[in-house]
């Protein structure tokens, strides 16, 4: 092994999309005590250069994505890499290619095929300060050409992105229309099945034969059909609601609403204790909240989804707290707001309902995504439709629907959690902020 450099194990970053080229250079320079790091694309090269801070960079000019000229220009703008030697290693031999490479920031220009005997010594020359130069006029001329090329490439990419975006919007519209029409089409047969199952239930009851409700008998089967249709109807309603939210066509039946009644009704329906769940659920200050102007059925859906999640992701013997405040000042941002105990500032414009659980928590990286439609935190392989079973899953529509309904009320929803841990159960806290009168107050 030959030692030709005064630098101990010089670190060389070689950016080239051809694996055969990378293998050849790696084997050649490694035999001379160079440490070669390979990158397949310009973007990979930029990322690696930032992390590794190489002593020298070998740059192929013909690469997909960011080519060698663009990658060189980007690297030259990164602190700590501005003085790093960048040597173009390319098959380009046409007139002006060398000048263009030097104008955009390369310090040297080596053409392929390389001379394996002299190549390592060329590299050490550049490591020791060699720098190819061109005149100022030539530099300005080719830099102007490169700038024009970048503008043309940017224009082309913008056109491509606009066309791709138009296609995606069209596909998304077709998909949304299909989902909405399918949901409406399903409504008719579901209504019939629902009606007949209820009729069957009532007729069985009229017979007064209790054994009809035993497992497998007519009454039991009718009850199962009813529960299944009810669940299917819920799914269809969720799909229609998310469609209305996306198209900004959700209408609200605005009336005076008492949030304590809504939360109480939701907890009665969810009835975790009846499903065998052991949870400590407590309510604080809700009775003292002022009435707000809103759609009671829509807001009921909001708290159904939030409380349903709290129940599903809190293990048995855990706790759930639902607490209400009047918020002030109205102009503060959601995360900067201070809260006054209920009843102390009835002139404030907002109320806040907090739902705090001692469950498994939510990873910070997912605290925005959970409000995106169809986003599911857990593995869908463990999906469960249960509203109360620990770890039960859904379609990923509950929180997006809640956010859409709250936004229609000119309110806001957010979540705080230190992270997810199924052993320590750090918990999550959801905040629902609603203006007392949305028509006269807009949340900032």
C-alpha positions as CSV (number, residue, x, y, z in Angstrom):
1,X,0.0,0.0,0.0
2,X,1.4,3.4,-1.0
3,X,1.2,6.5,1.2
4,X,1.1,9.6,-0.9
5,X,-0.6,12.2,1.3
6,X,0.5,14.1,4.3
7,X,-3.2,14.1,5.4
8,X,-4.0,11.1,7.5
9,X,-6.6,9.0,5.6
10,X,-8.0,11.8,3.5
11,X,-11.8,11.6,3.3
12,X,-13.1,11.7,-0.3
13,X,-16.8,12.0,-1.2
14,X,-17.5,10.6,-4.7
15,X,-20.9,11.6,-6.1
16,X,-21.8,9.5,-9.2
17,X,-25.0,7.7,-10.2
18,X,-23.0,4.9,-11.9
19,X,-22.1,2.1,-9.4
20,X,-19.3,0.8,-11.7
21,X,-17.6,4.2,-11.7
22,X,-17.9,4.4,-7.9
23,X,-16.5,0.9,-7.4
24,X,-13.5,1.7,-9.6
25,X,-12.6,5.0,-7.9
26,X,-13.2,3.5,-4.5
27,X,-10.8,0.6,-5.1
28,X,-8.2,2.8,-6.7
29,X,-8.1,5.5,-4.0
30,X,-8.5,3.0,-1.1
31,X,-5.2,1.4,-2.2
32,X,-3.5,4.8,-1.5
33,X,-4.9,5.2,2.0
34,X,-7.8,7.4,0.9
35,X,-11.1,6.8,2.6
36,X,-13.9,7.0,0.0
37,X,-17.5,7.7,0.8
38,X,-20.0,7.1,-2.0
39,X,-23.2,9.0,-3.0
40,X,-25.5,8.0,-5.7
41,X,-27.4,11.3,-6.3
42,X,-26.7,15.0,-5.8
43,X,-29.2,15.2,-3.0
44,X,-27.5,12.2,-1.2
45,X,-24.2,13.9,-1.8
46,X,-25.3,17.1,-0.2
47,X,-26.7,15.3,2.8
48,X,-23.5,13.2,3.3
49,X,-21.2,16.2,2.8
50,X,-23.0,18.1,5.6
51,X,-22.6,15.2,7.9
52,X,-19.1,13.9,7.0
53,X,-17.4,17.2,6.0
54,X,-15.0,15.5,3.4
55,X,-11.5,16.7,2.6
56,X,-12.3,16.6,-1.1
57,X,-15.4,16.0,-3.3
58,X,-15.3,14.2,-6.7
59,X,-18.4,15.3,-8.7
60,X,-19.9,13.6,-11.7
61,X,-21.7,16.2,-13.9
62,X,-24.2,13.9,-15.7
63,X,-26.7,12.8,-12.9
64,X,-30.5,12.6,-12.8
65,X,-32.2,15.0,-10.5
66,X,-29.7,17.6,-9.4
67,X,-26.9,17.4,-11.8
68,X,-23.2,18.0,-10.9
69,X,-23.3,21.8,-11.7
70,X,-26.4,22.3,-9.4
71,X,-25.0,20.1,-6.7
72,X,-21.8,22.0,-6.7
73,X,-23.6,25.3,-6.5
74,X,-25.6,24.1,-3.5
75,X,-22.6,22.7,-1.7
76,X,-20.8,26.0,-2.1
77,X,-23.6,27.7,-0.2
78,X,-23.2,25.5,2.9
79,X,-21.1,26.7,5.8
80,X,-18.1,24.5,6.4
81,X,-18.0,23.3,2.8
82,X,-17.3,26.6,1.0
83,X,-13.6,25.9,0.8
84,X,-13.8,22.2,0.3
85,X,-12.1,21.2,-3.1
86,X,-14.7,20.0,-5.6
87,X,-13.3,18.3,-8.7
88,X,-15.4,17.5,-11.7
89,X,-14.9,13.9,-12.9
90,X,-16.8,13.6,-16.1
91,X,-16.9,12.2,-19.7
92,X,-17.8,15.7,-21.0
93,X,-15.0,17.0,-23.2
94,X,-16.9,19.4,-25.5
95,X,-15.8,23.0,-25.7
96,X,-16.8,25.1,-22.7
97,X,-17.5,22.2,-20.4
98,X,-14.4,22.8,-18.3
99,X,-15.1,26.5,-18.1
100,X,-18.7,26.0,-17.1
101,X,-17.7,23.5,-14.3
102,X,-15.1,26.0,-12.9
103,X,-17.5,28.9,-13.2
104,X,-20.1,27.2,-11.0
105,X,-17.6,26.3,-8.3
106,X,-15.5,23.4,-9.2
107,X,-11.7,23.7,-8.4
108,X,-10.6,21.1,-11.0
109,X,-11.7,19.2,-14.1
110,X,-10.7,15.6,-14.8
111,X,-12.0,13.7,-17.8
112,X,-12.9,10.0,-18.1
113,X,-11.5,7.5,-18.7
114,X,-8.9,8.3,-16.0
115,X,-5.3,7.4,-16.0
116,X,-5.1,5.0,-13.0
117,X,-1.4,5.8,-12.5
118,X,-1.6,9.6,-12.4
119,X,-5.1,10.0,-10.9
120,X,-4.2,9.5,-7.2
121,X,-1.4,12.1,-7.6
122,X,-3.9,14.6,-9.2
123,X,-6.1,14.1,-6.2
124,X,-3.3,14.8,-3.8
125,X,-2.4,17.9,-5.7
126,X,-5.9,19.3,-5.3
127,X,-5.9,18.3,-1.6
128,X,-2.7,20.3,-1.2
129,X,-4.1,23.5,-2.8
130,X,-4.0,23.2,-6.5
131,X,-6.9,25.1,-8.1
132,X,-7.6,25.5,-11.8
133,X,-8.6,29.0,-12.9
134,X,-10.3,30.9,-15.7
135,X,-10.3,34.5,-16.5
136,X,-12.9,36.8,-15.0
137,X,-14.6,37.5,-18.3
138,X,-14.9,33.7,-19.1
139,X,-16.2,33.1,-15.5
140,X,-18.9,35.8,-15.9
141,X,-19.8,34.5,-19.4
142,X,-20.4,30.9,-18.3
143,X,-22.0,31.8,-15.0
144,X,-24.5,33.8,-17.0
145,X,-25.2,30.8,-19.2
146,X,-25.6,28.6,-16.1
147,X,-28.0,31.1,-14.6
148,X,-30.1,31.1,-17.7
149,X,-30.1,27.3,-17.7
150,X,-31.3,27.2,-14.1
151,X,-34.2,29.6,-14.9
152,X,-35.2,27.4,-17.8
153,X,-35.0,24.3,-15.7
154,X,-37.0,25.9,-12.9
155,X,-39.6,27.0,-15.4
156,X,-39.8,23.4,-16.8
157,X,-40.1,21.9,-13.3
158,X,-42.8,24.4,-12.3
159,X,-44.8,23.5,-15.4
160,X,-44.4,19.8,-14.6
161,X,-45.5,20.4,-11.0
162,X,-48.6,22.4,-12.1
163,X,-49.6,19.7,-14.6
164,X,-49.1,17.0,-11.9
165,X,-51.0,19.0,-9.4
166,X,-53.9,19.5,-11.8
167,X,-54.0,15.8,-12.5
168,X,-53.9,15.0,-8.8
169,X,-56.7,17.5,-8.1
170,X,-58.8,15.9,-10.9
171,X,-58.2,12.4,-9.5
172,X,-59.0,13.6,-6.0
173,X,-62.2,15.2,-7.2
174,X,-63.2,11.9,-9.0
175,X,-62.4,9.9,-5.9
176,X,-64.3,12.3,-3.6
177,X,-67.3,12.2,-5.9
178,X,-67.2,8.5,-6.1
179,X,-67.0,8.1,-2.3
180,X,-69.9,10.6,-1.8
181,X,-72.1,8.9,-4.5
182,X,-71.3,5.5,-3.1
183,X,-72.3,6.6,0.4
184,X,-75.6,8.0,-0.8
185,X,-76.3,4.9,-2.9
186,X,-75.7,2.7,0.2
187,X,-78.2,4.8,2.2
188,X,-81.3,3.3,0.6
189,X,-80.6,-0.4,1.2
190,X,-79.2,0.3,4.6
191,X,-82.4,2.2,5.5
192,X,-84.5,-0.8,4.4
193,X,-82.4,-3.3,6.3
194,X,-82.5,-1.0,9.4
195,X,-86.3,-0.6,9.1
196,X,-86.9,-4.3,8.7
197,X,-84.6,-5.3,11.5
198,X,-86.4,-2.9,13.9
199,X,-89.8,-4.3,12.6
200,X,-88.6,-7.8,13.3
201,X,-87.4,-6.9,16.8
202,X,-90.8,-5.3,17.6
203,X,-92.7,-8.3,16.3
204,X,-90.6,-10.7,18.3
205,X,-91.2,-8.7,21.4
206,X,-94.9,-8.7,20.8
207,X,-94.9,-12.5,20.8
208,X,-93.7,-12.3,24.4
209,X,-91.5,-15.4,24.0
210,X,-88.3,-14.7,25.9
211,X,-86.6,-17.7,24.4
212,X,-86.7,-16.0,21.0
213,X,-83.9,-13.7,22.3
214,X,-81.6,-16.5,23.3
215,X,-78.3,-16.9,21.3
216,X,-79.0,-17.9,17.7
217,X,-82.8,-17.4,17.9
218,X,-84.8,-14.9,15.8
219,X,-84.6,-12.1,18.3
220,X,-80.9,-12.4,18.9
221,X,-80.3,-12.5,15.1
222,X,-82.5,-9.4,14.7
223,X,-80.5,-7.6,17.4
224,X,-77.2,-8.5,15.7
225,X,-78.5,-7.2,12.3
226,X,-79.6,-4.0,13.9
227,X,-76.2,-3.4,15.6
228,X,-74.3,-4.1,12.4
229,X,-76.5,-1.8,10.3
230,X,-76.2,0.9,12.9
231,X,-72.4,0.6,12.7
232,X,-72.4,0.6,8.9
233,X,-74.6,3.8,9.0
234,X,-72.1,5.4,11.3
235,X,-69.3,4.7,8.8
236,X,-71.3,6.2,5.9
237,X,-72.1,9.3,8.0
238,X,-68.4,9.8,8.7
239,X,-67.7,9.5,5.0
240,X,-70.4,12.0,4.1
241,X,-69.3,14.4,6.9
242,X,-65.6,14.4,5.8
243,X,-66.9,15.1,2.2
244,X,-68.9,18.0,3.4
245,X,-65.9,19.4,5.4
246,X,-63.6,19.1,2.4
247,X,-66.0,20.9,0.1
248,X,-66.8,23.5,2.8
249,X,-70.5,22.7,2.5
250,X,-71.2,21.7,6.1
251,X,-74.2,23.6,7.4
252,X,-74.9,24.2,11.0
253,X,-78.2,24.4,12.9
254,X,-77.1,27.2,15.3
255,X,-78.9,27.3,18.7
256,X,-78.1,27.9,22.3
257,X,-76.1,24.9,23.4
258,X,-75.1,23.7,26.9
259,X,-71.8,21.8,26.6
260,X,-72.3,20.0,30.0
261,X,-75.4,18.3,28.6
262,X,-73.6,17.3,25.4
263,X,-70.7,15.7,27.3
264,X,-73.0,13.9,29.7
265,X,-75.0,12.5,26.8
266,X,-71.9,11.3,25.0
267,X,-70.6,9.5,28.1
268,X,-74.0,7.9,28.7
269,X,-74.0,6.5,25.2
270,X,-70.4,5.4,25.2
271,X,-71.0,3.7,28.7
272,X,-67.5,2.2,29.1
273,X,-68.5,0.5,32.3
274,X,-71.2,-1.4,30.5
275,X,-68.6,-2.7,28.1
276,X,-66.5,-4.0,31.0
277,X,-64.0,-1.1,31.1
278,X,-62.7,0.1,34.5
279,X,-62.0,3.8,34.2
280,X,-62.2,6.8,36.5
281,X,-64.1,9.5,34.5
282,X,-64.6,12.9,36.3
283,X,-66.2,16.1,35.2
284,X,-65.2,19.5,36.5
285,X,-66.7,23.0,36.0
286,X,-68.8,22.0,33.0
287,X,-72.0,23.1,34.7
288,X,-70.7,26.6,35.2
289,X,-69.9,27.2,31.5
290,X,-72.0,29.7,29.7
291,X,-74.2,28.4,26.8
292,X,-72.7,28.8,23.4
293,X,-74.3,29.3,20.0
294,X,-73.7,26.2,17.9
295,X,-75.0,23.0,16.4
296,X,-75.7,20.6,19.2
297,X,-75.7,17.4,17.0
298,X,-72.4,18.4,15.4
299,X,-70.8,19.3,18.7
300,X,-72.0,16.0,20.1
301,X,-70.1,14.2,17.3
302,X,-67.0,16.2,18.3
303,X,-67.0,15.0,21.9
304,X,-68.1,11.5,20.9
305,X,-64.9,11.2,18.8
306,X,-62.6,12.8,21.4
307,X,-64.0,10.9,24.4
308,X,-64.2,7.7,22.4
309,X,-60.5,8.0,21.6
310,X,-59.7,8.8,25.3
311,X,-61.5,5.7,26.4
312,X,-59.9,3.5,23.7
313,X,-56.4,4.6,24.4
314,X,-56.5,4.6,28.2
315,X,-55.9,1.2,29.8
316,X,-58.2,-0.1,32.6
317,X,-57.8,1.6,36.0
318,X,-56.7,4.8,34.2
319,X,-58.4,8.2,34.5
320,X,-60.2,10.7,32.2
321,X,-60.8,14.3,33.2
322,X,-63.2,16.6,31.3
323,X,-62.9,20.1,32.5
324,X,-64.3,23.5,31.3
325,X,-63.0,27.1,31.4
326,X,-63.8,30.5,30.1
327,X,-60.8,31.7,28.1
328,X,-59.2,35.1,27.9
329,X,-57.9,37.3,26.3
330,X,-59.7,36.7,23.0
331,X,-56.8,37.9,20.9
332,X,-54.2,35.5,22.2
333,X,-53.1,32.5,20.2
334,X,-54.3,29.1,21.2
335,X,-51.1,28.0,22.9
336,X,-50.6,31.3,24.6
337,X,-54.0,31.6,26.1
338,X,-54.5,31.6,29.9
339,X,-57.6,30.1,31.4
340,X,-59.8,31.5,34.1
341,X,-62.0,29.3,36.3
342,X,-65.5,29.0,34.9
343,X,-67.7,31.9,36.0
344,X,-64.9,34.4,36.7
345,X,-64.9,36.1,33.3
346,X,-68.3,35.7,31.6
347,X,-67.5,38.5,29.2
348,X,-64.7,36.6,27.5
349,X,-65.4,35.4,24.0
350,X,-64.4,31.7,24.2
351,X,-64.9,28.6,26.3
352,X,-62.4,25.7,26.5
353,X,-63.2,22.1,27.2
354,X,-60.2,20.0,28.2
355,X,-60.2,16.2,27.8
356,X,-57.2,14.8,29.7
357,X,-56.5,11.0,29.9
358,X,-53.8,8.8,31.5
359,X,-53.5,6.7,28.3
360,X,-50.6,5.7,26.1
361,X,-50.0,9.2,24.8
362,X,-49.2,10.5,21.3
363,X,-45.8,10.9,19.7
364,X,-45.0,14.6,19.1
365,X,-44.3,13.8,15.4
366,X,-47.9,12.6,15.0
367,X,-49.7,15.3,16.9
368,X,-50.5,17.2,13.7
369,X,-51.0,14.2,11.5
370,X,-53.8,12.7,13.7
371,X,-56.1,15.5,12.4
372,X,-55.4,14.5,8.8
373,X,-58.1,12.4,7.2
374,X,-57.5,8.6,7.1
375,X,-54.4,9.0,9.3
376,X,-54.2,6.0,11.7
377,X,-51.6,5.8,14.4
378,X,-51.7,2.1,15.1
379,X,-51.0,-0.8,12.7
380,X,-54.2,-1.5,10.7
381,X,-53.6,-5.2,11.2
382,X,-54.9,-4.7,14.8
383,X,-57.9,-2.7,13.6
384,X,-61.1,-3.0,15.7
385,X,-64.4,-1.2,15.3
386,X,-65.1,-1.1,19.0
387,X,-65.7,2.3,20.5
388,X,-64.7,1.4,24.0
389,X,-62.3,-1.6,23.8
390,X,-58.7,-0.7,24.8
391,X,-56.7,-0.1,21.6
392,X,-59.7,-0.3,19.3
393,X,-59.2,1.5,16.0
394,X,-61.3,3.3,13.4
395,X,-61.1,4.7,9.9
396,X,-58.9,7.7,10.8
397,X,-61.9,10.1,10.3
398,X,-62.9,10.9,13.9
399,X,-60.4,13.7,14.7
400,X,-60.5,15.2,11.2
401,X,-64.3,15.4,11.4
402,X,-64.0,16.9,14.9
403,X,-61.6,19.5,13.6
404,X,-63.8,20.3,10.6
405,X,-66.9,20.8,12.8
406,X,-65.0,23.0,15.3
407,X,-63.5,25.1,12.4
408,X,-67.1,25.6,11.1
409,X,-67.9,27.0,14.6
410,X,-64.8,29.3,14.2
411,X,-63.1,27.4,17.0
412,X,-59.9,25.4,17.4
413,X,-58.7,22.0,18.6
414,X,-55.2,20.9,19.5
415,X,-53.5,18.2,21.6
416,X,-50.6,18.2,24.0
417,X,-48.7,15.0,24.9
418,X,-45.1,14.4,25.9
419,X,-45.0,11.2,23.8
420,X,-46.3,7.7,23.4
421,X,-45.3,5.0,25.9
422,X,-47.6,1.9,26.5
423,X,-45.8,1.1,29.7
424,X,-45.6,4.5,31.5
425,X,-48.8,5.9,30.0
426,X,-47.9,9.6,29.8
427,X,-51.4,10.5,28.6
428,X,-52.8,13.1,26.2
429,X,-54.7,16.3,26.7
430,X,-57.1,17.6,24.0
431,X,-58.3,21.2,24.0
432,X,-61.5,22.3,22.3
433,X,-61.8,26.0,22.1
434,X,-65.2,27.4,21.0
435,X,-66.4,31.0,20.7
436,X,-69.5,31.7,22.8
437,X,-71.1,33.4,19.8
438,X,-69.3,32.6,16.5
439,X,-71.2,35.2,14.6
440,X,-69.7,38.0,16.6
441,X,-66.3,36.6,17.5
442,X,-63.6,35.1,15.4
443,X,-60.8,33.1,17.1
444,X,-57.4,34.5,16.2
